[in-house]
Amino acid sequence: MNQANPSQPLPNSPAPVPQGDTPLRPALFARFGDLSSLRYDYPLVLVQGQGSETVLRPLSRIIDDVLRICSAPGAADEALRQQVLALEGSIRSRIEQGATGKLSDLWRESVPGLLKSAGEKQFGPMDRNLDRAREDLDLDGLLIGCNGDTPHITLSHIWKAVHDERAKVFRKTVDGFILQIADILKADYNKSDDAHKADALRGSVGSTDSGIIDFHKLSAVLGREHPEGRLPKARLRRLEWVLSILGSQRFFGPGRSSGRGLLDQAPHSHIFQSCEVALEAFRERLPEVVLLVKALSTAELEVAHKYNAELHDPIISALDESDLTAEHLRLLPPALVLLRDGKSDNADTVRAFEALASGLPIKVLVQTDDILGETTPAPSQSSFGAASARLAAMAMGLNNVFSCQVSAAHIYRVGHEIVRGMQFDGPALFSIYSGATETAPGVAPYLMAAAATESRAFPTFVYDPSGGPDWSQRFSLNCNPSVTQDWPAHSFQYEEANGNKADATLPFTFADFAITDVRNQRYCHMAGKNAAPERLIPASERIAHPDGDSAEPEPFVFAIDPENRLSKVVIDTKIVEAAENCADAWGRLQELAGINNSHVVHELARARAAWQAEHREDAPSTLERLSAPTPPADSPVAEAQPQPAAPDPAPQADVSDAPWIETLRCTTCNECTQINGVTFAYNDDMQAYIADPDGGSFRQMVEAAESCQVSIIHPGKPRNPKEPDLAQLIERAAVFD
């Protein structure tokens, strides 16, 4: 979140916290009144036809790509750039107002309104410029905003992209077997008496027959020959059986070489709204899986001419459900289960963990719209509430489950990780907070979702069991802001009651996030202008020292009311305790990521104490050496010994390979620091620089360069040669270096 500039003074007298449907907002929300005027990750294009490499793309980045191609630097194309940006704004406004459709359609529908508002005619200069830009639009797809439907629409789209790629590989294998077996059967048929009959011979010639050939006489001649080498009847039946099974499989639908068997029955659906239904479907389809595995195994041996009936018939016949391996199950498309906390049955979410623990290739989305939950201590019968923020962490305990937790605001930023989870051979859980919380009226879902991540209420993390042998390679917190800190902090400018401008640095804590919910207003009250400073303490400081007594100062956060007036809001113990639990959970995640690891901290303290104790024992002899008399001037001086030649300096890395930022041009937009607060940091002038080039991935470096609005980030070369997808990332980075 960026710095805010509320221009309203502090209230002159205490006021009650607004009740009902008018919530307070954290002070740092002040800048984000109208999101439609900002260029950020939404609207998001669900890219079609590009495979899993490019499944999501923000509208703003698509427009930037188009302008990079169709406009030249300088004033000559400035009009074109402004017109295309105006078109982007029009499309963005339409999405904010609830419009839906493909990018190409919304582009076309937005042009007439722009021409009218600019006083331009059709086919005029502006129309030609927009047509010129549209010609460089090289992708298309459904355009969506950030709302309560975003998680399941986005996950379904990514699942389908991965499913289509898996289907392509599967069909290529199956179609290859079908064609080869069909050739074997055709060759055998051509040796049969039926193939030599007059009608069969006439059909083999096709429409080119002009009556010159007497097919009856030809049949009589060919019938005198009796070709040898016909297939044994047992093998013939076996090949025909394999062909029928492969041609009628319902897991991926028909391929180009499939028979007509699938026309009678639709392909299986693999997307479910219930784990119980998904598991039941899996059990019902197991006999089909066994048949398919038998057919594929037989086909592989037959086309290689290695099938030995005496050896293989008993093995293939005995194969049953208990013999299916993980390799067999990988042939099939994984199921996608879409659950929504508060709308799906709670018991179904519990069943999801049973399914995940079984190791089946099942992908589960648990969408949460409310992570704060009810304020009553009784557990909800229809929602996990605050416990929703722990589901993905619980799934990590199963060890072999790909686990991803992310808010809707950052889905694009972890898009590649979500694709990896869909491609993962085992089970996967995606826990996503939509931000569409009904008890936070007036707060856009995107802003609510971003605030949940910022406040550590719903931090982003990914656990990939296939990432490597240890936690450092499997677990990542890198997509969180200020990942090494308890809370991210932001500069804040406001106007005091006397009209003077003031600056402050405000941490964004769980307490700041909690006051957006009207259910928590009963646990807040205004401090008022005349509150004694010694009776108040920032909530972040109280949360950092949870063992204080009740006589200590009251914790507060800065908030703004609907009129944008800035106030100190004192929070009750209930919010403080929830914030302490949140901070504790964040600390545990940091330890898993190797940040502030308590074992390392304790070991360092022990080693430091041992070192100090050892040097305290040596202190007297050190003092004696220091107090020894200086030798007289005429004392012989030891002859200086020649120094060995200095070793050749180690070869230095090419400076051009290192990432760098044009710091003086930085506009403090916070895009890079939100992607990775370790790699990127601000100097004293609030301008970004590379603080730690090894603090994150090369993908984050490239994404930061792409999101930078003034294109001042230069990613350089990858630091880790083993990072996934390097070829694609290097190509994307090339335009910035």
Summary of the structure (lengths in Angstrom):
residues: 737
radius of gyration: 34.0
end to end distance: 27.5
largest distance: 131.7
contacts: 2198
relative contact order: 0.10
helix: 47%
strand: 12%
